[in-house]
């Protein structure tokens, strides 16, 4: 499953630089697929093509947020999610709405970074 940041976030920013996928953004900030990845273009489920550097709508305007589709729980990089490890208020938690197997997280990491299996 992906990690999410709860509304208990104190906006300290400790989590943001720890994410190997650049999936964490400050509240109100637009995000991009290409940030921290090798993605130049993404095809959505409805067949639409999005440029990797095209700005995307913020997930939250109030506090730091994690882009679920870029979160791999640090699989392929670390033994545990680094955002949760450094969060001083324990607001980086498992997202029950986005459960993924370790295999799926590995596939996502390889897709984001264009690495071989």
N, C-alpha and C positions, 0 to 999 in steps of 0.2 A: 504494500500500500504506500501511497505517497505520504509525505509529512505536510501538516498544515500549521499555520500560526494562529493561535486563538486571539480573541479580543483582549486577553490579559497582557498582550505585548506592551512593553514600556518604551518601544521605539529606540532601543539602545544601539541597534545596528550590529551587534556582535555576530549575528548569524550570517549576515550578507557576504562578507569576504570568505567565509568557510565553505561555501557551496561550490563544488567542482563543476557544476553544470550552469552556474550563474542563473539559478532558478528563483533566487530570492531578490525581491525588490522593495524599495522604500514605498510606503503608502503614497498613492497618487502618481507614482512613476510609471511611465509606459514601459513595457517589456518587449523584447525581440527574441525570436527564435535563434538568431545567430550569436547572441551574447553568450560567450563561453562555450560555444559548440562549433561544429564545422558545417552547420546547416546553411545552405544558400537559398533553399526553397522548400516549402512544406505543402503537401497536398492534404486538404481537409477531408473528412469523411464524405462530404457532399461533392467532392471532386474539384473544389476551388483551390487555386494555387496562390500561396502567400509568399512573398519574398522574405528571406531570412532577416533582412534589416528593416522590414516594414514594422512600424510601431504598432503595438497591440494595446488594447484597453487595460488599464490597471484592474487587478482583481479586488483591491481594497484602496480606498482613499484615506483611511484613518491610521492604519498601522502596516508594518512590514507584512509582505505576503509571499507565498510560494506558488509558482506556476506548476500546477499538478503535472502537466504533460512534459515538463522538463525535470521533474524530481525523480531521482532513482534511489533515494535513501542512501546515497553515497556508494551504492553497489558498484564495484569496479574500481573504487578509489580507496575506501576506508571500511573498516569493520562495522562501524555504526554511523548513523546520521550525525554529521558534524554540527549542524545547526542545533540539534537537541543537546549535544554534548557541551556546547558553550553558552546556551541560553541561561541567563541568571534567574529567570522566573519560571522556567519549565513550561513555556507556552508553545514550543515546537513539539507537536504530538502527532501520533498516527492519525491519518484522516480516514475515518470509518466509511466515508462515501467513495473512496478510491482505493480499493484493495487490489494489490498486485502480487503475484508470486515472485520469488527471487529470480526465476527464469525470465519472467517478463521484464523485471527491472534490469536484468543483464542485457536483454535484447534492446531495451530502450537506451541504455548507456551506449551500446555499440552503435545504434542508429544516430544518436546525438553527436557522437564523436567520430563516426565513420571508421570504426575499428573492425577488424576481422573477428569472426567467432572463434 
